[in-house]
Amino acid sequence: MHFESYKSESLDRMLTVDEVAHLLHVHPSTVRRWEKQGQLKSYRLGSKGVIRFKREDISNFINFATNCRAEVGVGYGKQWLKGAKGGE
């Protein structure tokens, strides 16, 4: 395997539920719930349908949540998550 292809593969590697939970400082079941609710974009892979997330999508989610918290003045919680779904 060439170094460039290895480098590309490691940058494009998708994240697991546990990795996303760690990045967002939430429990893995919260990540799964947000994924089912459509608040986190996910991809189902393989015959077992394992859940994976693109780093870019998680980064966008973090940026959105940070902007909503700054505008609304609340911490992690339902207020900014409602905004992630379009203000339901």
CNS distance restraints for C-alpha pairs under 8 A (distance, minus, plus):
assign (resid   1 and name CA) (resid   5 and name CA) 6.91 0.50 0.50
assign (resid   1 and name CA) (resid   6 and name CA) 6.76 0.50 0.50
assign (resid   2 and name CA) (resid   6 and name CA) 6.31 0.50 0.50
assign (resid   3 and name CA) (resid   7 and name CA) 5.99 0.50 0.50
assign (resid   4 and name CA) (resid   8 and name CA) 6.14 0.50 0.50
assign (resid   5 and name CA) (resid   9 and name CA) 6.09 0.50 0.50
assign (resid   6 and name CA) (resid  10 and name CA) 6.18 0.50 0.50
assign (resid   7 and name CA) (resid  11 and name CA) 6.30 0.50 0.50
assign (resid   8 and name CA) (resid  12 and name CA) 6.15 0.50 0.50
assign (resid   9 and name CA) (resid  13 and name CA) 5.93 0.50 0.50
assign (resid  12 and name CA) (resid  54 and name CA) 7.80 0.50 0.50
assign (resid  12 and name CA) (resid  55 and name CA) 7.96 0.50 0.50
assign (resid  13 and name CA) (resid  54 and name CA) 7.61 0.50 0.50
assign (resid  14 and name CA) (resid  52 and name CA) 5.78 0.50 0.50
assign (resid  14 and name CA) (resid  53 and name CA) 5.40 0.50 0.50
assign (resid  14 and name CA) (resid  54 and name CA) 5.00 0.50 0.50
assign (resid  14 and name CA) (resid  55 and name CA) 6.55 0.50 0.50
assign (resid  15 and name CA) (resid  19 and name CA) 5.89 0.50 0.50
assign (resid  15 and name CA) (resid  20 and name CA) 6.43 0.50 0.50
assign (resid  15 and name CA) (resid  52 and name CA) 5.44 0.50 0.50
assign (resid  15 and name CA) (resid  53 and name CA) 4.97 0.50 0.50
assign (resid  15 and name CA) (resid  54 and name CA) 6.22 0.50 0.50
assign (resid  15 and name CA) (resid  55 and name CA) 6.70 0.50 0.50
assign (resid  16 and name CA) (resid  20 and name CA) 6.30 0.50 0.50
assign (resid  16 and name CA) (resid  51 and name CA) 6.76 0.50 0.50
assign (resid  16 and name CA) (resid  52 and name CA) 5.14 0.50 0.50
assign (resid  16 and name CA) (resid  53 and name CA) 6.54 0.50 0.50
assign (resid  17 and name CA) (resid  21 and name CA) 6.11 0.50 0.50
assign (resid  17 and name CA) (resid  28 and name CA) 5.97 0.50 0.50
assign (resid  17 and name CA) (resid  31 and name CA) 6.47 0.50 0.50
assign (resid  17 and name CA) (resid  32 and name CA) 7.11 0.50 0.50
assign (resid  17 and name CA) (resid  51 and name CA) 6.87 0.50 0.50
assign (resid  17 and name CA) (resid  52 and name CA) 6.77 0.50 0.50
assign (resid  17 and name CA) (resid  53 and name CA) 7.69 0.50 0.50
assign (resid  18 and name CA) (resid  22 and name CA) 6.20 0.50 0.50
assign (resid  18 and name CA) (resid  28 and name CA) 5.59 0.50 0.50
assign (resid  19 and name CA) (resid  23 and name CA) 6.31 0.50 0.50
assign (resid  20 and name CA) (resid  24 and name CA) 6.10 0.50 0.50
assign (resid  20 and name CA) (resid  28 and name CA) 7.78 0.50 0.50
assign (resid  20 and name CA) (resid  31 and name CA) 7.15 0.50 0.50
assign (resid  20 and name CA) (resid  53 and name CA) 7.75 0.50 0.50
assign (resid  20 and name CA) (resid  58 and name CA) 7.49 0.50 0.50
assign (resid  21 and name CA) (resid  25 and name CA) 5.74 0.50 0.50
assign (resid  21 and name CA) (resid  26 and name CA) 5.01 0.50 0.50
assign (resid  21 and name CA) (resid  27 and name CA) 5.65 0.50 0.50
assign (resid  21 and name CA) (resid  28 and name CA) 5.12 0.50 0.50
assign (resid  21 and name CA) (resid  30 and name CA) 7.67 0.50 0.50
assign (resid  21 and name CA) (resid  31 and name CA) 6.04 0.50 0.50
assign (resid  22 and name CA) (resid  26 and name CA) 6.60 0.50 0.50
assign (resid  22 and name CA) (resid  27 and name CA) 7.81 0.50 0.50
assign (resid  24 and name CA) (resid  62 and name CA) 7.66 0.50 0.50
assign (resid  26 and name CA) (resid  30 and name CA) 6.34 0.50 0.50
assign (resid  26 and name CA) (resid  31 and name CA) 7.25 0.50 0.50
assign (resid  27 and name CA) (resid  31 and name CA) 6.84 0.50 0.50
assign (resid  28 and name CA) (resid  32 and name CA) 6.35 0.50 0.50
assign (resid  29 and name CA) (resid  33 and name CA) 6.11 0.50 0.50
assign (resid  30 and name CA) (resid  34 and name CA) 6.11 0.50 0.50
assign (resid  31 and name CA) (resid  35 and name CA) 6.06 0.50 0.50
assign (resid  31 and name CA) (resid  40 and name CA) 7.73 0.50 0.50
assign (resid  32 and name CA) (resid  36 and name CA) 6.19 0.50 0.50
assign (resid  33 and name CA) (resid  37 and name CA) 6.15 0.50 0.50
assign (resid  34 and name CA) (resid  38 and name CA) 6.15 0.50 0.50
assign (resid  34 and name CA) (resid  39 and name CA) 5.06 0.50 0.50
assign (resid  34 and name CA) (resid  40 and name CA) 5.73 0.50 0.50
assign (resid  35 and name CA) (resid  39 and name CA) 5.80 0.50 0.50
assign (resid  35 and name CA) (resid  40 and name CA) 4.76 0.50 0.50
assign (resid  35 and name CA) (resid  41 and name CA) 6.45 0.50 0.50
assign (resid  35 and name CA) (resid  42 and name CA) 6.52 0.50 0.50
assign (resid  38 and name CA) (resid  85 and name CA) 7.50 0.50 0.50
assign (resid  39 and name CA) (resid  81 and name CA) 7.51 0.50 0.50
assign (resid  39 and name CA) (resid  84 and name CA) 6.09 0.50 0.50
assign (resid  39 and name CA) (resid  85 and name CA) 6.13 0.50 0.50
assign (resid  40 and name CA) (resid  57 and name CA) 7.55 0.50 0.50
assign (resid  40 and name CA) (resid  58 and name CA) 7.37 0.50 0.50
assign (resid  40 and name CA) (resid  61 and name CA) 7.15 0.50 0.50
assign (resid  41 and name CA) (resid  53 and name CA) 6.82 0.50 0.50
assign (resid  41 and name CA) (resid  57 and name CA) 6.52 0.50 0.50
assign (resid  42 and name CA) (resid  51 and name CA) 6.42 0.50 0.50
assign (resid  42 and name CA) (resid  52 and name CA) 5.73 0.50 0.50
assign (resid  42 and name CA) (resid  53 and name CA) 4.91 0.50 0.50
assign (resid  42 and name CA) (resid  54 and name CA) 7.39 0.50 0.50
assign (resid  43 and name CA) (resid  50 and name CA) 7.97 0.50 0.50
assign (resid  43 and name CA) (resid  51 and name CA) 5.73 0.50 0.50
assign (resid  43 and name CA) (resid  52 and name CA) 5.23 0.50 0.50
assign (resid  43 and name CA) (resid  53 and name CA) 6.17 0.50 0.50
assign (resid  44 and name CA) (resid  49 and name CA) 4.63 0.50 0.50
assign (resid  44 and name CA) (resid  50 and name CA) 5.26 0.50 0.50
assign (resid  44 and name CA) (resid  51 and name CA) 4.85 0.50 0.50
assign (resid  44 and name CA) (resid  52 and name CA) 6.36 0.50 0.50
assign (resid  45 and name CA) (resid  49 and name CA) 4.80 0.50 0.50
assign (resid  45 and name CA) (resid  50 and name CA) 5.22 0.50 0.50
assign (resid  45 and name CA) (resid  51 and name CA) 6.60 0.50 0.50
assign (resid  45 and name CA) (resid  52 and name CA) 7.25 0.50 0.50
assign (resid  46 and name CA) (resid  50 and name CA) 6.72 0.50 0.50
assign (resid  53 and name CA) (resid  57 and name CA) 7.01 0.50 0.50
assign (resid  53 and name CA) (resid  58 and name CA) 7.14 0.50 0.50
assign (resid  54 and name CA) (resid  58 and name CA) 6.56 0.50 0.50
assign (resid  55 and name CA) (resid  59 and name CA) 6.09 0.50 0.50
assign (resid  56 and name CA) (resid  60 and name CA) 6.16 0.50 0.50
assign (resid  57 and name CA) (resid  61 and name CA) 6.22 0.50 0.50
assign (resid  58 and name CA) (resid  62 and name CA) 6.18 0.50 0.50
assign (resid  59 and name CA) (resid  63 and name CA) 6.19 0.50 0.50
assign (resid  60 and name CA) (resid  64 and name CA) 6.07 0.50 0.50
assign (resid  61 and name CA) (resid  65 and name CA) 6.09 0.50 0.50
assign (resid  62 and name CA) (resid  66 and name CA) 6.02 0.50 0.50
assign (resid  63 and name CA) (resid  67 and name CA) 6.15 0.50 0.50
assign (resid  64 and name CA) (resid  68 and name CA) 6.18 0.50 0.50
assign (resid  64 and name CA) (resid  84 and name CA) 7.45 0.50 0.50
assign (resid  65 and name CA) (resid  69 and name CA) 6.10 0.50 0.50
assign (resid  65 and name CA) (resid  80 and name CA) 6.19 0.50 0.50
assign (resid  65 and name CA) (resid  81 and name CA) 7.44 0.50 0.50
assign (resid  65 and name CA) (resid  84 and name CA) 7.62 0.50 0.50
assign (resid  66 and name CA) (resid  70 and name CA) 6.23 0.50 0.50
assign (resid  67 and name CA) (resid  71 and name CA) 6.22 0.50 0.50
assign (resid  68 and name CA) (resid  72 and name CA) 5.89 0.50 0.50
assign (resid  68 and name CA) (resid  73 and name CA) 7.82 0.50 0.50
assign (resid  68 and name CA) (resid  80 and name CA) 5.63 0.50 0.50
assign (resid  68 and name CA) (resid  83 and name CA) 7.47 0.50 0.50
assign (resid  69 and name CA) (resid  73 and name CA) 5.14 0.50 0.50
assign (resid  69 and name CA) (resid  74 and name CA) 5.13 0.50 0.50
assign (resid  69 and name CA) (resid  75 and name CA) 6.06 0.50 0.50
assign (resid  69 and name CA) (resid  76 and name CA) 7.55 0.50 0.50
assign (resid  69 and name CA) (resid  80 and name CA) 6.45 0.50 0.50
assign (resid  70 and name CA) (resid  74 and name CA) 7.40 0.50 0.50
assign (resid  72 and name CA) (resid  80 and name CA) 7.86 0.50 0.50
assign (resid  74 and name CA) (resid  79 and name CA) 7.37 0.50 0.50
assign (resid  74 and name CA) (resid  80 and name CA) 7.78 0.50 0.50
assign (resid  76 and name CA) (resid  80 and name CA) 7.25 0.50 0.50
assign (resid  77 and name CA) (resid  81 and name CA) 6.52 0.50 0.50
assign (resid  78 and name CA) (resid  82 and name CA) 6.01 0.50 0.50
assign (resid  79 and name CA) (resid  83 and name CA) 6.90 0.50 0.50
assign (resid  80 and name CA) (resid  84 and name CA) 6.52 0.50 0.50
assign (resid  81 and name CA) (resid  85 and name CA) 6.80 0.50 0.50
assign (resid  82 and name CA) (resid  86 and name CA) 6.60 0.50 0.50
assign (resid  82 and name CA) (resid  87 and name CA) 5.06 0.50 0.50
assign (resid  82 and name CA) (resid  88 and name CA) 5.67 0.50 0.50
assign (resid  83 and name CA) (resid  87 and name CA) 4.54 0.50 0.50
assign (resid  83 and name CA) (resid  88 and name CA) 7.29 0.50 0.50
